[in-house]
Amino acid sequence: MDLQLEELQSLSAADVLRESAAIPRAAPRTFAVLTLALVFPLSFAILAHSLFTHPILLHLEQSSSSPSSTSEWSLLLLYQFLYVLFLFTFSLLSTAAVVFTVASLYAGKPVSFSSSISAIPPIFHRLFRTFLWVSLLMLLYNLAFALSLLILLIASPSPNSLSFLLVLSLLLAAFLAAHVFISALWHLASVVSVVEPLCGLEAMRKARQLLRGRSRMAAVLVTGYLSACGLIGWAFRALVVKGPSEEGSAGLSIPAKILVGGALVAVLVLVNLVALLAQSVFYYVCKSYHHQMIDKSALYDHLGGYLGEYVPLKSSIQMESL
């Protein structure tokens, strides 16, 4: 990282993105291989899964009472299960490798693709525990939203009334705000799980503490990332997935669809890579804002523990002998 920790306190969201985009210059080969091995499969799966599920959904809409609908529903559920499993596995793998590499650069530790991959197994376990707690929080939050929406529909005498639309708008705004906050909490807790000896609920508490005073910047970064992913996904479905006879389709030829699809996958790879780097930079911004200095030697030893490196015991007896 080019900036010192003390200088990160004054960074804006645009500065965080600019600093994140500059990080790969410190180890271009390592980040290039990590991108190809982890970020590219993740980005490709996010877009390409609709190529398999869209034809099934289209056929189910056209022939809902067909005898083969049961097998198609089973195939659709299988695709969705494999997609979610692949998505979160590579999401955790990418987060572990990128955050470890960025932290190693900050601590002055040599980085390489092999060292980043070797550090993944112990980091993955910690990230998975944090992910489970965040998933539980997200589940409870979605249940609360669904229950609130059900109560609103039951209690409202007229769904077309102005009061109903106003309350529904407020409910949706609260839902989106909570979704953005939980997403920011998840990303920051993931960095905490790698950089500090915390995971699970403890990492989430630490992330919530770090977000105080920087929630607005977190909201800007998360909203920008989700908007970019949504725009790329919409363009991929409209230009590549949909057939020429479907509404909203661009009617491109197959070679043109391949070129456009490849370009959109490449853009999403860059977006995901910058997002992974930005969550690490944002962690240091929050630490600087709360005047929590990071001991680089302690961070160096902590990262070495993932690789099974020998960490010297710093005791008073050793100091006296020296």
C-alpha positions in Angstrom: 0.0 0.0 0.0 1.3 3.4 -1.0 -0.3 5.3 1.8 0.5 5.2 5.5 -2.1 4.2 7.9 -2.3 7.7 9.3 -3.1 9.1 5.8 -6.0 6.7 5.3 -8.3 8.6 7.7 -9.0 11.4 5.1 -9.7 9.1 2.1 -13.1 9.4 0.4 -14.9 6.5 -1.3 -13.4 7.5 -4.7 -9.9 7.5 -3.1 -10.5 4.0 -1.6 -11.3 2.7 -5.1 -8.3 4.5 -6.6 -6.0 3.1 -4.0 -7.5 -0.4 -4.4 -6.9 -0.3 -8.2 -3.3 0.6 -7.6 -2.5 -2.3 -5.2 -1.9 -5.0 -7.9 1.1 -3.0 -9.2 3.0 -4.0 -6.1 2.7 -7.7 -7.1 1.3 -7.9 -10.6 2.2 -11.6 -11.2 0.6 -12.7 -7.9 -2.6 -10.8 -8.5 -2.8 -11.9 -12.1 -2.7 -15.6 -11.2 -5.1 -15.1 -8.3 -7.5 -13.3 -10.6 -7.4 -16.1 -13.2 -7.6 -18.9 -10.7 -10.2 -17.6 -8.3 -11.9 -14.3 -9.4 -12.5 -15.3 -13.0 -14.4 -18.6 -12.1 -16.4 -16.7 -9.6 -17.4 -13.9 -12.1 -18.0 -16.4 -14.9 -20.4 -18.5 -12.7 -22.3 -15.4 -11.6 -23.2 -14.6 -15.2 -23.1 -18.0 -17.0 -25.5 -19.8 -14.6 -28.4 -18.0 -16.3 -27.5 -19.7 -19.5 -28.6 -23.0 -17.9 -31.5 -21.9 -15.8 -33.2 -19.4 -18.3 -34.3 -22.1 -20.9 -35.8 -24.2 -18.1 -37.7 -21.3 -16.6 -38.9 -20.2 -20.0 -40.2 -23.7 -20.8 -41.9 -24.0 -17.4 -43.7 -20.7 -18.0 -44.9 -21.9 -21.4 -46.0 -25.4 -20.3 -46.7 -25.3 -16.5 -49.1 -28.3 -16.7 -46.7 -30.5 -18.7 -45.9 -34.0 -17.2 -42.2 -33.2 -17.6 -42.5 -30.1 -15.4 -41.6 -32.1 -12.3 -38.2 -33.3 -13.7 -37.5 -29.8 -15.0 -38.2 -28.3 -11.5 -35.8 -30.9 -10.1 -33.1 -30.0 -12.6 -33.6 -26.3 -11.9 -33.2 -26.9 -8.2 -30.1 -28.9 -8.8 -28.6 -26.2 -11.0 -29.4 -23.6 -8.3 -27.9 -25.7 -5.5 -24.7 -26.3 -7.4 -24.6 -22.6 -8.4 -25.0 -21.4 -4.8 -22.4 -23.9 -3.6 -19.9 -22.9 -6.2 -20.6 -19.2 -5.7 -20.0 -19.1 -2.0 -17.0 -21.5 -2.1 -15.1 -19.3 -4.6 -16.3 -16.2 -2.9 -14.7 -17.3 0.3 -11.6 -18.6 -1.5 -11.1 -15.3 -3.3 -11.7 -13.3 -0.2 -9.1 -15.3 1.8 -6.4 -15.1 -0.9 -6.8 -11.4 -1.8 -7.2 -10.2 1.8 -4.2 -12.2 2.9 -2.1 -10.9 0.0 -3.0 -7.3 0.7 -2.2 -7.7 4.4 1.1 -9.3 3.5 2.0 -6.3 1.4 1.1 -3.9 4.1 3.2 -5.9 6.7 6.2 -6.1 4.3 5.9 -9.8 3.9 6.9 -11.4 0.6 3.9 -12.4 -1.5 3.5 -15.1 -4.1 0.7 -17.2 -5.5 1.9 -20.3 -3.7 2.0 -18.5 -0.3 -1.5 -17.1 -0.8 -2.9 -20.5 -1.7 -1.1 -22.2 1.1 -2.7 -19.8 3.6 -6.3 -20.4 2.4 -7.1 -23.6 4.4 -6.9 -22.1 7.9 -8.3 -18.8 6.7 -11.2 -20.6 5.0 -12.3 -22.2 8.2 -12.4 -18.8 10.0 -14.2 -17.1 7.1 -16.7 -19.9 6.9 -17.6 -19.5 10.6 -18.1 -15.7 10.0 -20.2 -16.5 6.9 -22.5 -18.8 8.9 -23.3 -16.1 11.5 -23.8 -13.5 8.8 -26.1 -15.9 6.9 -28.1 -16.5 10.1 -28.4 -12.7 10.5 -29.5 -12.4 6.8 -32.1 -15.2 7.3 -33.6 -13.5 10.3 -33.7 -10.2 8.6 -35.5 -11.7 5.5 -38.0 -13.4 7.8 -38.7 -10.2 9.6 -39.2 -8.4 6.3 -41.5 -11.1 5.0 -43.5 -11.0 8.2 -43.8 -7.2 8.1 -44.9 -7.3 4.5 -47.5 -10.0 5.3 -48.9 -8.0 8.3 -49.0 -4.9 6.0 -51.0 -6.8 3.4 -53.4 -8.2 6.0 -53.9 -4.9 7.9 -54.3 -2.7 4.9 -58.0 -2.3 3.8 -57.0 -1.2 0.3 -53.7 -2.2 -1.4 -54.1 0.7 -3.9 -54.5 3.4 -1.2 -51.9 6.2 -0.7 -51.2 5.2 2.9 -50.5 1.6 1.8 -48.1 2.7 -0.9 -46.3 5.1 1.5 -45.8 2.4 4.2 -44.7 -0.1 1.5 -42.2 2.4 0.2 -40.8 3.0 3.7 -40.6 -0.8 4.3 -38.7 -1.3 1.1 -36.3 1.5 1.9 -35.7 0.0 5.3 -35.2 -3.4 3.7 -32.6 -2.0 1.3 -30.8 0.0 4.0 -30.5 -3.1 6.2 -29.4 -5.2 3.2 -26.6 -2.7 2.5 -25.5 -2.5 6.1 -25.4 -6.3 6.5 -23.4 -6.6 3.3 -20.9 -4.0 4.6 -20.7 -5.8 7.9 -20.1 -9.1 6.1 -17.3 -7.8 4.0 -15.6 -6.0 6.9 -16.0 -9.0 9.2 -14.3 -11.1 6.5 -11.2 -8.9 6.5 -11.2 -8.9 10.4 -11.3 -12.7 10.3 -8.1 -12.8 8.2 -6.1 -9.9 9.7 -7.0 -10.3 13.3 -7.3 -13.4 15.6 -11.2 -13.1 15.5 -13.9 -14.9 13.7 -17.6 -15.5 13.9 -19.6 -13.3 16.3 -16.4 -11.7 17.6 -15.4 -10.6 14.1 -18.9 -9.2 13.5 -18.8 -7.2 16.7 -15.4 -5.8 15.7 -16.7 -5.0 12.2 -19.7 -3.2 13.7 -17.4 -1.2 15.9 -15.2 -0.2 13.0 -18.2 0.8 10.9 -19.2 3.5 13.4 -18.5 6.8 11.8 -17.8 5.2 8.4 -21.2 3.8 7.7 -21.9 6.4 4.9 -18.7 5.5 3.1 -19.5 1.8 3.5 -23.0 2.4 2.0 -21.6 4.2 -1.0 -19.1 1.4 -1.7 -21.5 -1.4 -1.2 -24.3 0.3 -3.2 -21.9 1.1 -6.0 -20.7 -2.6 -6.1 -24.2 -4.0 -6.1 -25.4 -1.6 -8.7 -22.4 -2.4 -11.0 -23.1 -6.1 -10.6 -26.8 -5.6 -11.2 -26.2 -3.6 -14.4 -23.7 -6.1 -15.8 -26.1 -9.0 -15.0 -29.0 -7.2 -16.7 -26.9 -6.5 -19.8 -25.8 -10.1 -19.9 -29.3 -11.5 -19.7 -30.7 -9.0 -22.3 -27.8 -9.3 -24.8 -26.6 -12.9 -24.4 -29.1 -15.1 -22.6 -32.5 -14.1 -24.1 -33.4 -15.4 -27.5 -34.3 -13.2 -30.5 -38.0 -13.8 -30.1 -38.1 -12.8 -26.4 -39.1 -9.4 -25.2 -36.1 -7.2 -24.4 -33.7 -9.2 -26.5 -31.1 -7.4 -28.6 -31.3 -10.1 -31.3 -27.5 -10.5 -31.7 -25.9 -13.3 -33.7 -24.1 -16.1 -31.8 -20.5 -14.7 -32.5 -21.7 -11.3 -31.4 -23.2 -12.8 -28.2 -19.9 -14.6 -27.5 -17.9 -11.4 -27.9 -20.4 -9.3 -25.7 -20.6 -12.1 -23.1 -16.8 -12.3 -22.9 -16.5 -8.6 -22.5 -19.1 -8.5 -19.8 -17.4 -11.3 -17.9 -14.1 -9.4 -18.1 -15.7 -6.3 -16.8 -17.2 -8.2 -13.9 -13.8 -9.8 -13.1 -12.4 -6.3 -12.7 -15.3 -5.2 -10.6 -15.0 -8.1 -8.3 -11.2 -7.8 -8.0 -11.5 -4.1 -7.1 -14.3 -4.9 -4.6 -12.1 -7.5 -2.9 -9.2 -5.0 -2.7 -11.5 -2.2 -1.6 -12.8 -4.1 1.4 -9.2 -4.5 2.6 -8.4 -0.8 2.1 -11.6 0.1 3.8 -10.6 -1.9 6.8 -7.5 0.1 7.2 -9.5 3.3 6.7 -11.8 2.3 9.6 -8.8 1.4 11.8 -7.2 4.8 11.1 -10.5 6.6 11.7 -10.7 5.0 15.2 -7.0 5.7 15.9 -6.3 2.0 16.2 -2.8 1.5 15.0 -1.7 -1.8 13.5 1.6 -3.3 14.7 3.2 -4.4 11.4 5.5 -6.9 13.2 2.5 -8.5 15.0 0.6 -8.6 11.7 3.6 -10.2 10.1 3.7 -12.9 12.8 -0.1 -13.4 12.6 0.0 -13.9 8.8 3.0 -16.3 9.2 0.9 -18.5 11.5 -1.3 -19.3 8.5 1.7 -20.8 6.7 3.0 -22.7 9.7 6.0 -20.5 10.0 8.0 -20.3 13.2 7.1 -17.3 15.3 9.8 -16.4 17.8 8.8 -16.2 21.4 9.4 -12.7 22.7 9.8 -13.2 26.4 11.8 -11.3 29.1 14.2 -14.2 29.4 15.1 -14.0 25.7 15.5 -10.2 26.0 17.9 -10.6 28.9 20.0 -13.2 27.1 20.2 -10.8 24.1 
